[in-house]
Amino acid sequence: MVKNQATDAPAVDARQELTDGFQLVIDALKLNGIENLYAVPGIPISDLLRMAQAEGMRVVSFRHEQNAGNAAAIAGFLTKKPGVCVTVSAPGFLNGLTALANATTNCFPMILISGSSEREIVDLQQGDYEEMDQLAIAKPLCKAAFRVLHAQDIGIAVARAIRAAVSGRPGGVYLDLPAKLFSQVMDAAEGAKSLVKVIDPAPAQLPAPSAIARALDVLKGASRPLIILGKGAAYAQADDEIRALVEKSGLPFLQMSMAKGLLPDTHPQSAGAARSMVLKEADVVLLIGARLNWLLSHGKGKSWGEPGSKKFIQIDIEPKEMDSNVEIVAPVVGDIGSCVSALLAGIDGSWQAPPAEWTGAITARKDANIAKMAPKLMKNTAPMDFHGALGALRRVVKERPDAILVNEGANTLDLARGIIDMYQPRKRLDVGTWGVMGIGMGYAVAAAVETGKPVLAIEGDSAFGFSGMEVETVCRYNLPVCIVIFNNNGIYRGTDVNPTGGTDPSPMVFVPGSRYDKMMEAFGGVGVQATTPDELYRAVSEAMDSGKPTLINAVIDPAAGTESGNIGSLNPTSSVRKMPS
């Protein structure tokens, strides 16, 4: 021990190792396997992001917080770990909050971390920089929300956020970090002790044996059974179990858009090309990770045939999901992997395959619909229509089943999810439960970052406008992303006119002949204009093989689209005055 010669007393070691709030946030995230941050830097989180990068984390900096949030959300879907978005306070927080709410609705695990103003000023409403009670605003829109005021609580707060995001039904969590927290200093050893590594954050939730027996009894009594796979089934990553259940039972299946590829769309039991028929005529429907919301017409109405004509079995980890729209005669509550495995174990040698009359009718309808569609997909005209262009992209995906497809728009979305077959799970990412536009570039960036796979983003020109500036982000990080803009000069169509005859364009049209490809070239990426399906196929194939950031401006006939895509029934129109279209 060193002593002071004058006093003979122990000297204080001025080199005592310290840590602070910045470092503790980074250490807590790294301890729990969080490797990537999606962010927009600024006061008060700039140094946090610089330090995170210096500590080996990958920090992907966006041009708008909503796109960074969408990236974090889809990262959660792809990895089953919470994707983390970091934003500045107030307006930046609000931008990120849109993505957090969307993640919660879609059951994607995500954590939004935002800097915030000081509590004592906010609570007295004294007008601090970007003053806002962010915690109160976030609470109704996410699964959980926490605020940290003391550095020693950072570790437990991050642990709680992670567990809340991934346990049970996954969702979004908000973590509020006031600016003053970052500069708080504490002993480094004590700081390390305060960190928490989350153990088993999403434990298996086993179904009740009686629930499994009940579900199997209902299935055995079916003459026209059907399985519907939702994106929850894709998120579960119980791919082998789900495939075994489908094939061992012999049941036809229908995959919702983000579940496509759990089994190949070309699988002989797939009923995708006979969707309308099987929904209407099935007598027993087994829902796996799918909800009877608007995407399935709430389980009732004309698309489901005669009222009361079918029984529903539902697998979901959330008990409150049962009976949400119609009676569920056999609810199975638990995690999808455990529930599917239990059902599979109950399918023994006495199991009867579905009647050949039912499976044969489905095959006949599929074959007829596929044959009817085939000529539309082979058209090689200029300007292109949606079917001809998507037919070309269908070939690209078939030749590269490992690539990830991102898709948004109106007609561009509705037609693509029916035309483009998927072959592997979690390769199709789209607008999900809310059907929102603007997810495209955030999803594309995160898909490339999280998986390292090539990404094909098929965008309507309207949808692209919500996040288009992120092409600079794609180029800056040199990501293997090919963006195809279906450019028909407007929303739904590019043919609307101003009914007054004035000089302003219709609110539904864009600048005719826009060259989105030039926008990509401005940032050092590759830009291509394609006017025929053959040109489109060649350009996309070259881009996917090269891995270079590419944007292809696909010229679509301005008159090719239909109003609201396939959801025109949700778009009210005036019964008093007829608007031109």
N, C-alpha and C positions, 0 to 999 in steps of 0.2 A: 504494500500500500504506500502510495506517495504521500509524504507529510509536508506541511508548510514549516520551513525551518524556523520562522519567527514565532509561530504559535504552537508548533508541534501537533496541529490538528489535521485530520484528513482533508485533502483538497477535493473540491467538486470537479468532476470530469466534464469540462465544457463541451466535449465531443459526444455527449449522450445522443443516441440515435433517435430521431423523431420521425413521425409520419403525420400526414394531414388528411383532410377529407377527400381531396383529389385522389390520393394514392389508395385510400381505403375503399373507395367506390370501385376503382380498377381491380384491386386485389380481390374484392368480394366477387366480382363478376368472373374473373379468371379462375378463381378457386372452384367455381361451379360450372366450368366448361364453356363459358360464353367467350367466343373467339372473335366475333364480328360485331361492329357497331354501325348502324345506319343513322346518319345525322346531317344537320345543317348547323355549322358552327356560328358562334356569336356570343355576346355577353349573356350569361356568365359561364358558358361551358367550353369556351375555346381552348383554354389550357387543359381541361379534362381530356379533350380529344387529342391534343398534341401529346400529352403524357401517355394516353392509352396506346397510341401508335408507337411511341418510344418503348413501351413495355411489350411490344410484339403483337398487340391486337390489330386486326384489320379494321380500319376506319374508312367507311365509304361515305364520302361527302356529297350530298345532293344539292339541287338548286331550289327545292321546295320541300317543306317538312311533310306534307301529305304523301309525297312520293317516297320519302325516306321511311315514313310509317308503314306504307303499303309494302315496302321491301321487307321490313322487320316482320310484318304479319305473315307474309308468305314464307319467309325463312322458318317461322314457327311451324307452319303446316308441313314443310318439307323435312324438317329435322326432329320434330317432337320436343325440341327445346325452345324456350321463349326467345323469339327474335327481339332485339333491343334497339329502340329508336331513341336518340338523344336530341332534344331541341332547346332553344332559348325560351324565355318566358313569354307569357301573354299571347301575342299574335302567333308566335312560333308554336307554342303549346296548343293553341286552338287549331292550327293547321294539322298538327300531329294527332289531335283528338279525333278528327274525322276518321283517320285510319284505325285508331284504337277502337272506336265504336264499331267500325266495320269488321275488325278482327273478332270482337266479342260476338257479334251477330253470326259470324261464320264459324265460331268455335276454333279460332287459331290462337295459340299461346303467344302473347306479345307483351313486352313491358315498354311503356313510354316513360322515359326519364326526362323531366324538364327542370331547368333552373327556374327560380321564382324570386319575387321580391321579399323583403324582410317582413316577418309576421307582425311585429309591433307597429309597422307603418300601414300594412295592408288592413289590419284589424281596426285601426282608427281612421282608415280611408283618408290618409294624409297626402296622397298623390305621389307615390314612389314611382320610379322608372318602371314602366310596363306593369303597373300595379294591377293585380287580379287575384282573387281567391281561387286559385286553380284547383285545389283539392275539392272544394265544394262543387265546382263545375264538372269535374271529371266523374265524381261518384255515381251519378245516375246512368252514365254511358259506358261503364266498364264493369268487370267482375269484382274488382277490389281496388282500393286507392289508399296509399299511405304517405305520410309526410315524415321526414327525418330532420330533427333539430340539433342533434348532438352527434359528434363524430363516432363516439363509442357505440352508437345504435345503427350505424350503416350496415354492418355485417348481418344483423338480424333482420333489418328491413329488406335487404336484397334477398335473403333466404325466404322471407315470407312472400315477397313478390313472385319469386320463381315457383314456389309451391302453389300459390294461388293461381298462377297462369296455367299450369299443366295438370293439376289434380282434378279429378271428376270430369265435368265437361270443361274443356279448355276455354280460355278467353283472354281478354286484355286486362292488364293491370297498370295503374298509374303510380309512379313514384315521384313525389315532390321533393326537390332538393333546393332549399333557399340558398341564395348566393353566399351568405355568411358561413354556411356549413363547410364549404370547400376549403376555406383557409383555417379552420380549426385544427390545432396541433395537439398531438398526444404522443406518449411514449410508444415507440415502434413495436416493442415487445408486447405491450398491452393491446396495441392495435391489432396485432396478429392474433392474439387470443380472442379478440372480439368477433373475428370472422366466423362464419358458419357455413359448412359444406352441407348442402341439403341431401338427406338420405331418403331414397325411395320416394321421390316427390309425387309420383303418379302410381300408387300401388294398385295391383290388380283388384278388381271388385267382382267377386264370383257370383254368378246367378244362383238363385234358389233352385235346388233340384226339382221342386214341384213346378216351377215356372218352365223349366226345360221339358219336363214330361208333358205339361199342358200344350206347349207349342208343338211338340212332335205329334201329339194326338190330333191337333187341328190340321197339321200338314198331311197326316195319313188319311184324313177324311176328304182331302181335296181331289177334285177331278180336273181342275184347271188351275194348278198352282203357278205362282210367279214369285221370284226374288227380285227386290229392288235394292241396288247398292248405291249408297250415297257417299258424299265426300268424307263423312265420318269413318266409313269403312276404309277409305284410302289413307286417311290420317293414322288409323290404328296400326298400320304396317303389319297386319296379320294376313299377309298376302297368301301364304301357303295354305293356311287354315281355310280361308274363304274359298280358294280355288278347289280345295279338297271337298268342302261341303257342297259346292255347286255340282262338281262332277260326280261325286258319290251319290248324291240325291237324284241327279238327272233333271233337276228343275230348270226351266228356262229362266233367264235373268235379264234384267234391264239395268243399265248403269246410268246414273245421273252424270252430268257433264264432267265434274271433277273426279268422279269415280271411274271414268272411262280408262281402260287399260289394266284395271285389276285383273280382268281376264281380257284377252284380245277381243276387240269388237268383231273380229272374224270368227270367233269361237262358234262351233255349231249350236251351242245352247243359247247364244245371244239372241235376244228378241228386239234389239235396237231398231232394226229396219221394219219392225211390225209394232211399234210403240203404241199407236192409237188402238190397235186391235187388242193387245194383251191387257192394257189398262181397262178397257171396257168389258172384256169377257172373262178375265180371271175370277175365280171364286174364292181363292185364298191367296193373300199377298203377305210375304215375309219381308219386312223392312229392316235392312241392316245399315245403320248409320245414316239413314235418310229420314227426313221430317215431312210430315203431310202439310207443308205450307203452300204458298201460292204456286211454287214450281211444280207441285203435283196436284194443283187445283183443289187443295185442302182435303183431298180424299173423297170428294163428292162432286155432284153435278154431272152433266151429260158425258164428260170424258170418262167417267167411271161406270157408265151403264145404268142399269136399274137401281134405284135407291134400295139399300139393304141387301144387295145381291152378292156381297162379298164379305169375307172375314179378314181382319188384319192381325198379324203377329208383328210385334215391334221389338227390336233390340236397341236399347239406348242406355247410356250411363246415367241419364237424368230422369228420375221417376216422374217429374212434372210434365215431361214430354208426352206421356201416355194420355190418351183420350183428349188430346188438344183440339181435335176437329171432329173426329168420329170415334166410335167405340173401338178400343183395342181389346180383342177377346183373349189374347195371350201375350201380355206384357212380359218382357224378359229384361230385367234391369241388371246391368253390369257392364264391364268393359267388353269391347267387341271381340277381342281375341279370346277371352275366357268363355264368352257366350257361344261363339261359333264352335270352339273346341268341344264344348259340352253337347251341342246339337249334333256335331259330327260323331261323337262317341255313341249317341243314341240311334244312329242309323246302322242297323245291323243287317244280317243276312236275310231277314224277312221283309226288308224294305221294298216297297213296290214303286217302280219308276212311274212317272206320269203317263197317263193313257196316250197311246200312239195317235189317237184322234186329235188330241190337243197339240202335241208337239208337231204333228204333221201339218196341221192347219197353220201353225206359226211359220213353219218352214216355207209353205206355199206362199203365204203373204209376204214374207221376206224376199223370196225370189222374185215375185212379181214387182215389188217396190224397187228392188235393186235394178232390175231390168228396165223399169220405167225411167229411173234416174240416170242410167249409164250414158245415153246420148247427150244429155245436158252437160255432163262432166267432160265430154270429149270435144266440145265446141272450141274452135281456135279462131275466134273472130276478133276484130278490132273495131270499136272499143270492146273490151271484155264485158261480159256480164258476171254476176257473182258465181254462178255455177261453173262456168268455164275456168275462171281464175282459181276457184277452190279445188277444182279437179286437178289442176297442175300442182297445187300445194299438197294435195292428198298423196300424189306420187312421191313428192319429196319426203314426207313423213314416213311413208311405207318403206322407203329405202334407208331411212335413218331413224329407226324406232327408239333409239336411245336419246334422241334430242328432246328438248322440252318445248312444248307449245304454249304460248301465252296468247289469249284471244279476248278481244273486247270490241264492242260496237253494237249496232242494231242488227241490220241484215248480215253484216260481217260475222257477228257472233252466232245468231240464230241458225244460219245456214252452215257455218263451219262445224258446229258441234254435231250436226247430223251427217255431214259429208266426210269429214276427215276421221278415219279410223285410228284408234290408239292401240298400242300393243303392249305397253308396260305401265305399271302403276305410277301415279304421281308425276305423269309427264304432261298432263293437260291442266293448265291454270287459267281460270277465267273469273268473271265478275261475281260468281257465287250467289249467296242468299239474297242480298239486297239488289243485285243486278246493276250495281253502280258502274259508271264509266270513270276512267282516270287511273285504273290500277295498272295499266299496261307497262309503263317503263319501270316503275318500282318493282313489279313482279319480275320483269325480264332481268334487271340488274341483280336482284337477290338470287334468282334461279341460277344465273351464271356463277355468282360468287359462292353460293352454298354447295353447288354440285360439280362445278367445273365442266359441265356439259354444254354443248352448243344450244342456243336458244333461238327459236323462231317466233317472233311476235307478229301476229296478224291483227291489224288495227283498222277500224273504220276511221275515215278522215276526221270525223267529229270526235270520236273517242281519243284519238291521238292528241288532239289539241289540249286536253286536260294535263298532259304530262310531257309534251313533246320536247320541252327544253332539256329534258334529261338525256337526250341524245348526246349532249356534251359530256354528261357523266359516263355514258357508255364508251365514248371515245377516250376520255381522260384515263379511264382504268383499262382501256384496250380489251374490252370484254367480247367474247365470241357470240355476239347478238346480231341477228339479222331481222330487221324490221320491215314488214311489208304494209304499206298504206294503201287501203282500198279507196282510191280517190274518185268519188263520183260528184265532186263539187258541192256537196251539201249534206244536211242532216236528213237521213232516209233517202232523199233524191236531191239532185242539183238543178231541178227544173221549176221550182216555185217562183212566182212573180209577185211584185208589190201590187196589191189589188187597187191602189189609188192611182197607179200609173206614174208615181213620183220617181225621183232619181235614186232614192234609197233602195238597196236590194231587199228581197224578202228576208225575214229573220232566219229562214231555213237554208239559205245558200251561202257558199263561200266564194272566194275569188276563183273564177273559172280557170282551169288549166294550171293550178298551183303546182310548183315543182318542189315537193318536199325533199327530194333527193339532193337538191342544192344545199339545203339546210345541213344535211349530214356532211357534205363535202367541206362546209365552212369550218368544221371542227376536226378535219383530218381523216374522217371516215370515208367509206366508199359509197357513192351515190349512183343509183341506176334508175333509168326510166324504162318501164316495160309496158308495151301496148297490146301484146297478145299472150295467151296462155303459154305458148312455146317459149317466148322470150322470158316470161316470168319463171318458168320452170328452170331454165338455164341459169338465170341470174341468181335465184335462190340456192340452187345446187352449188354453184361456185362459191357463194358467200358462206354456206354452211361448211363446205370443205376447207375453205381458207381460214375460218375463225376470225376474220377481220370484221370490225364494226361496220355494218352495212345497212343502208336504207334504200328500199326499192319503192319507187312511186308507181303503183299499178293503176293504170288509167282504166276506170270503170265507166260504162255508159251512164250518164247522169240520170237517165230515166229507168235504170234497172231496179232500183230499190222499191220496197213497199213501206207504207206508213207504219212506223213503230215495230218493224220486223214482225215477229210472231206473237206480239202481245198487244195488238191493236185494240183488243177488248178493254184494256186498262187505260186507254187514252180517250177521255171524254171529249165529245164534240158538241158544238152548239146545236140545239134543235130549233133555234129561231133563225139563225143566219148561217148559210152554207158558205164556208171559206173555200176559195179555189185551191187546188192541189196540183 
